[in-house]
Amino acid sequence: MTDILSLSEEQWLVLRVSRVPRTIALLLAGIGVSVCGLILQQMTQNKFVSPATAGTLDAAKFGILAALILLPEAGGVLKVLFTFAFTFLASLVFLKIADRIRYRNIIFIPIVGLLFGGILNSVTVFFAYQFNIVQDVGGSGESYGAWMVGDFSGVLEGNYELLYLCIPAVLLTYLYASKFTVVGLGKDFSKNLGLNYRSVLNIGLVCVSLTISVIAITIGMIPFLGLVVPNLTSLLLGGNLKKTLPFTAIFGAIFLLICDIIGRLIIFPFEVPIGMMVGVVGGVIFLVLLLKRNR
């Protein structure tokens, strides 16, 4: 506390412009991705469905690419809307595919999601190379590749504020938590309880699509976070969505903060991008969960 009060004017500037925005961005991104994973798992009733295994992140990449090609001079809000539209439509398609699969094994559904995401990613990379914007967009210095891996090193005051759009989306998911659980039990069951199945499903997808779009544009892709944290939370606290959702948000923020600290210490003074760090740590935990589920 004494050190903070004795900071110089230059140090206060660094704290205000860089350190505080980065910490806020980490918290919002951790909360947003984790809650999105939990909502997708509830709506599909599958613990291995997440933005990374449902094609959601790959759809966001496709939306960003489309915005860069069609609207190269567009501002951040317009890019979010463009990316949101692609992400929402892709999420609808995935849920439709998952609903038609008769062999509803808990592992088979996310495998289908990975295949779906792989197709989207292949199309994205193809057009990125066709329009020669993998490294630079129209000579503007804005790189499509920057969105491929999540990275907080460039977060500064003035370029992260879009992340605040995650807050109303997360609050809305909490208000509809019980309804998302009912929707996950199927259309007929929902209608028997007097629930508007299609409206609640769309609200959930809007929250997920908006959150992932904002995070993808501001930070980049953060894999496995929306898969690992909800599973760990449910193992500790059970499956009551209304109860576990706040803890999922908190654990997601803490998990991302820890990964960021580790990534900044491994090769100090350089840092490992957060997307890569979470991918490694989350991938190991995901493998452990798969083996445990198999047993």
C-alpha positions as CSV (number, residue, x, y, z in Angstrom):
1,M,0.0,0.0,0.0
2,T,2.9,2.4,0.8
3,D,4.5,1.6,-2.5
4,I,1.4,2.5,-4.4
5,L,1.0,5.8,-2.6
6,S,4.7,6.7,-3.4
7,L,4.4,6.0,-7.2
8,S,5.7,8.6,-9.5
9,E,3.6,10.4,-12.1
10,E,5.0,8.2,-14.9
11,Q,4.3,5.0,-12.9
12,W,0.7,6.2,-12.2
13,L,0.3,6.7,-15.9
14,V,1.4,3.1,-16.7
15,L,-0.9,1.8,-14.0
16,R,-3.9,3.7,-15.3
17,V,-3.3,3.2,-19.0
18,S,-2.0,-0.4,-19.0
19,R,-2.1,-2.4,-15.8
20,V,-5.7,-1.6,-14.6
21,P,-7.3,-2.0,-18.1
22,R,-5.4,-5.3,-18.5
23,T,-6.7,-6.6,-15.2
24,I,-10.2,-5.6,-15.9
25,A,-10.0,-7.2,-19.4
26,L,-8.7,-10.4,-17.8
27,L,-11.6,-10.5,-15.3
28,L,-14.3,-9.8,-17.9
29,A,-12.9,-12.3,-20.4
30,G,-12.6,-15.0,-17.8
31,I,-16.1,-14.5,-16.6
32,G,-17.6,-14.2,-20.1
33,V,-16.0,-17.3,-21.6
34,S,-16.7,-19.5,-18.6
35,V,-20.3,-18.5,-18.3
36,C,-20.8,-19.1,-22.1
37,G,-19.4,-22.6,-21.7
38,L,-21.8,-23.3,-18.8
39,I,-24.8,-22.1,-20.8
40,L,-23.9,-24.2,-23.8
41,Q,-23.5,-27.2,-21.6
42,Q,-26.9,-26.7,-20.0
43,M,-28.7,-26.2,-23.3
44,T,-27.1,-29.3,-24.8
45,Q,-27.0,-31.3,-21.6
46,N,-23.4,-32.2,-22.5
47,K,-20.5,-31.4,-20.2
48,F,-18.0,-31.5,-23.1
49,V,-19.7,-28.8,-25.2
50,S,-18.1,-25.3,-25.0
51,P,-17.3,-22.4,-27.3
52,A,-14.2,-24.3,-28.4
53,T,-16.0,-27.6,-29.1
54,A,-19.2,-26.2,-30.6
55,G,-17.7,-24.2,-33.4
56,T,-18.5,-20.9,-31.7
57,L,-14.9,-19.6,-31.6
58,D,-14.4,-20.7,-35.2
59,A,-17.6,-18.9,-36.3
60,A,-16.3,-15.8,-34.5
61,K,-13.0,-16.0,-36.6
62,F,-15.1,-16.3,-39.7
63,G,-17.2,-13.3,-38.7
64,I,-14.1,-11.2,-38.0
65,L,-12.6,-12.2,-41.4
66,A,-15.9,-11.2,-43.2
67,A,-15.9,-7.9,-41.4
68,L,-12.3,-7.2,-42.4
69,I,-13.0,-8.1,-46.0
70,L,-16.3,-6.3,-46.4
71,L,-16.0,-3.5,-43.9
72,P,-12.2,-2.8,-43.6
73,E,-12.8,0.7,-42.3
74,A,-15.5,-0.2,-39.8
75,G,-15.3,0.7,-36.1
76,G,-15.3,-1.8,-33.3
77,V,-19.1,-1.8,-32.7
78,L,-19.8,-2.6,-36.3
79,K,-17.3,-5.4,-36.3
80,V,-18.9,-6.8,-33.2
81,L,-22.3,-6.8,-34.8
82,F,-20.9,-8.5,-37.9
83,T,-19.1,-11.1,-35.9
84,F,-22.1,-11.6,-33.6
85,A,-24.4,-12.4,-36.6
86,F,-22.0,-15.1,-37.9
87,T,-21.5,-16.6,-34.4
88,F,-25.3,-16.6,-33.7
89,L,-26.1,-18.3,-37.0
90,A,-23.3,-20.9,-36.6
91,S,-24.5,-21.7,-33.0
92,L,-28.0,-22.3,-34.3
93,V,-26.7,-24.6,-37.0
94,F,-24.7,-26.6,-34.4
95,L,-27.6,-27.0,-32.1
96,K,-29.7,-28.1,-35.0
97,I,-27.1,-30.7,-35.9
98,A,-26.8,-31.9,-32.3
99,D,-30.6,-32.2,-32.0
100,R,-30.7,-34.5,-35.1
101,I,-28.0,-36.8,-33.9
102,R,-29.6,-40.1,-32.7
103,Y,-26.4,-41.5,-31.1
104,R,-26.1,-38.9,-28.4
105,N,-23.0,-40.1,-26.7
106,I,-21.4,-37.5,-24.4
107,I,-18.2,-37.6,-26.4
108,F,-19.8,-37.8,-29.9
109,I,-21.5,-34.4,-29.7
110,P,-18.4,-32.4,-29.1
111,I,-16.5,-34.4,-31.7
112,V,-19.2,-33.3,-34.2
113,G,-18.7,-29.7,-32.9
114,L,-15.0,-29.9,-33.5
115,L,-15.6,-31.2,-37.0
116,F,-18.1,-28.3,-37.6
117,G,-15.6,-25.8,-36.2
118,G,-12.8,-27.4,-38.4
119,I,-14.9,-26.8,-41.5
120,L,-15.5,-23.1,-40.6
121,N,-11.8,-22.7,-39.8
122,S,-10.8,-24.1,-43.1
123,V,-13.1,-21.8,-45.0
124,T,-11.8,-18.9,-42.9
125,V,-8.1,-19.7,-43.6
126,F,-8.9,-20.2,-47.3
127,F,-10.5,-16.8,-47.8
128,A,-7.8,-15.1,-45.6
129,Y,-5.2,-16.4,-48.0
130,Q,-7.3,-15.6,-51.1
131,F,-7.6,-11.9,-50.0
132,N,-4.0,-11.8,-48.7
133,I,-5.0,-10.5,-45.3
134,V,-3.4,-13.1,-43.0
135,Q,-0.7,-10.7,-41.9
136,D,-2.0,-7.3,-42.8
137,V,-5.3,-5.8,-43.7
138,G,-5.0,-3.4,-46.6
139,G,-1.7,-2.0,-45.3
140,S,-3.4,-0.7,-42.2
141,G,-1.2,-2.7,-39.8
142,E,-4.4,-4.6,-38.6
143,S,-3.6,-8.3,-38.8
144,Y,-6.2,-11.1,-39.0
145,G,-3.6,-13.4,-37.4
146,A,-3.8,-11.2,-34.3
147,W,-7.3,-12.7,-33.5
148,M,-6.2,-16.3,-33.9
149,V,-4.5,-16.5,-30.5
150,G,-5.7,-14.6,-27.4
151,D,-3.3,-12.0,-26.1
152,F,-3.6,-9.3,-23.4
153,S,-0.3,-7.6,-24.1
154,G,-1.9,-5.0,-26.3
155,V,-4.7,-4.1,-23.9
156,L,-4.6,-0.4,-23.1
157,E,-7.0,2.3,-22.1
158,G,-9.3,3.1,-25.0
159,N,-9.1,-0.3,-26.8
160,Y,-10.7,-2.8,-24.4
161,E,-14.0,-1.0,-23.4
162,L,-16.1,-3.2,-25.7
163,L,-15.6,-6.0,-23.2
164,Y,-18.1,-4.2,-20.9
165,L,-20.8,-5.5,-23.2
166,C,-20.2,-8.9,-21.5
167,I,-21.7,-7.6,-18.3
168,P,-25.4,-7.3,-19.4
169,A,-25.0,-10.7,-21.3
170,V,-23.8,-12.4,-18.1
171,L,-26.5,-10.8,-16.0
172,L,-29.1,-12.0,-18.4
173,T,-27.8,-15.6,-18.3
174,Y,-28.2,-15.5,-14.5
175,L,-31.8,-14.3,-14.8
176,Y,-32.6,-17.1,-17.3
177,A,-30.5,-19.8,-15.6
178,S,-33.5,-22.0,-14.6
179,K,-35.1,-21.7,-18.0
180,F,-31.8,-22.7,-19.7
181,T,-31.8,-25.8,-17.6
182,V,-35.4,-26.7,-18.7
183,V,-34.6,-25.9,-22.4
184,G,-31.8,-28.5,-22.2
185,L,-34.3,-31.2,-21.4
186,G,-35.9,-30.8,-24.9
187,K,-38.5,-29.0,-26.8
188,D,-41.5,-31.2,-25.8
189,F,-40.6,-31.1,-22.1
190,S,-40.2,-27.3,-22.2
191,K,-43.6,-26.8,-23.9
192,N,-45.3,-29.1,-21.3
193,L,-44.0,-26.8,-18.6
194,G,-45.4,-23.7,-20.5
195,L,-41.9,-22.5,-21.5
196,N,-41.4,-20.8,-24.9
197,Y,-38.6,-23.1,-26.0
198,R,-37.5,-21.2,-29.1
199,S,-37.4,-17.8,-27.3
200,V,-35.3,-19.0,-24.4
201,L,-33.0,-20.8,-26.7
202,N,-32.4,-17.7,-28.8
203,I,-31.8,-15.6,-25.7
204,G,-29.1,-18.0,-24.6
205,L,-27.5,-18.0,-28.0
206,V,-27.6,-14.2,-28.2
207,C,-25.8,-14.0,-24.8
208,V,-23.2,-16.5,-25.9
209,S,-22.7,-15.1,-29.4
210,L,-22.4,-11.5,-28.1
211,T,-19.9,-12.4,-25.4
212,I,-17.7,-14.5,-27.6
213,S,-17.8,-11.9,-30.4
214,V,-16.7,-9.1,-28.1
215,I,-13.9,-11.2,-26.5
216,A,-12.7,-12.5,-29.9
217,I,-12.4,-9.0,-31.4
218,T,-10.8,-7.4,-28.3
219,I,-8.5,-10.2,-27.0
220,G,-8.5,-13.0,-29.6
221,M,-9.3,-16.7,-29.2
222,I,-9.2,-18.3,-25.7
223,P,-9.7,-22.1,-26.0
224,F,-10.7,-24.6,-23.3
225,L,-11.6,-22.0,-20.7
226,G,-15.3,-22.4,-21.3
227,L,-14.9,-26.2,-21.1
228,V,-12.7,-26.7,-18.1
229,V,-14.0,-24.1,-15.6
230,P,-17.7,-25.2,-15.8
231,N,-16.8,-28.8,-15.4
232,L,-14.5,-28.2,-12.4
233,T,-17.2,-26.0,-10.8
234,S,-19.9,-28.7,-11.3
235,L,-17.6,-31.3,-9.8
236,L,-17.2,-29.2,-6.7
237,L,-20.7,-27.7,-6.3
238,G,-23.1,-29.9,-8.3
239,G,-25.3,-29.2,-11.3
240,N,-27.6,-26.5,-10.0
241,L,-27.1,-23.8,-12.6
242,K,-28.5,-21.0,-10.4
243,K,-26.0,-21.9,-7.7
244,T,-23.0,-22.7,-9.8
245,L,-23.2,-19.8,-12.3
246,P,-21.7,-17.1,-10.0
247,F,-18.9,-19.5,-8.9
248,T,-18.2,-20.4,-12.5
249,A,-17.8,-16.7,-13.3
250,I,-15.4,-16.2,-10.3
251,F,-13.4,-19.3,-11.0
252,G,-13.1,-18.4,-14.7
253,A,-11.7,-15.0,-13.8
254,I,-9.2,-16.5,-11.3
255,F,-8.2,-19.3,-13.7
256,L,-7.4,-16.7,-16.5
257,L,-5.5,-14.5,-14.1
258,I,-3.4,-17.4,-12.9
259,C,-2.6,-18.5,-16.5
260,D,-1.7,-14.9,-17.4
261,I,0.7,-14.6,-14.4
262,I,2.3,-17.9,-15.4
263,G,2.6,-16.9,-19.0
264,R,4.4,-13.6,-18.0
265,L,6.8,-15.4,-15.7
266,I,7.9,-18.4,-17.8
267,I,10.1,-16.4,-20.3
268,F,10.3,-13.1,-18.5
269,P,10.7,-10.3,-19.6
270,F,8.7,-11.7,-22.6
271,E,5.3,-13.4,-22.2
272,V,3.4,-16.4,-23.6
273,P,0.1,-15.4,-25.2
274,I,-2.9,-16.1,-23.0
275,G,-4.6,-18.2,-25.7
276,M,-1.6,-20.5,-25.9
277,M,-1.2,-20.7,-22.1
278,V,-4.9,-21.5,-21.5
279,G,-4.7,-24.0,-24.4
280,V,-1.9,-25.9,-22.8
281,V,-3.2,-25.9,-19.2
282,G,-6.9,-26.4,-20.3
283,G,-5.9,-29.2,-22.7
284,V,-4.2,-31.2,-19.9
285,I,-7.2,-30.7,-17.6
286,F,-9.6,-31.6,-20.5
287,L,-7.6,-34.9,-21.1
288,V,-7.9,-35.7,-17.4
289,L,-11.7,-35.1,-17.5
290,L,-12.0,-37.3,-20.5
291,L,-10.1,-40.2,-18.9
292,K,-12.1,-39.8,-15.7
293,R,-15.4,-39.8,-17.6
294,N,-14.3,-42.9,-19.5
295,R,-13.6,-44.8,-16.3
